[in-house]
Amino acid sequence: MGEAQHDADVAALLASRDILGESAAAVVEEARKASGTTLSQEQATALLIGPPFFHILTGRSADAIDTEQLAHQFLRALNRPGT
C-alpha cells in the first residue's frame, strides 16, 4: 500500500479491485447473517481486515498477529447491541 503512494501503476492496480474485501466477503457475510448485525458488509469487512492491515502497515511482523484474538474481537463487535 505504501508503494502506491510512489508508483502510479501500483496505485491503479489497487484502485481497480478490492482484493482484501473480496477475499473476506464470504466470511463476513456468513458472520453478519449469524449475528443479526445491522452493520453493512463494508463496515463488517473493515472490522475484520482493518486490525491486521494496520498491524502490518505500521511495520510489525505478520507473525505477531494473534488471529484468534482478532477473530474473537470481530465476532464480539458484530454481536454488540445496536450493531
PyMOL commands that set and color helices and strands:
alter all, ss='L'
color gray80, all
select helices_A, chain A and resi 2-5+8-16+19-35+41-57+62-64+67-78
alter helices_A, ss='H'
color red, helices_A
deselect
rebuild
show_as cartoon
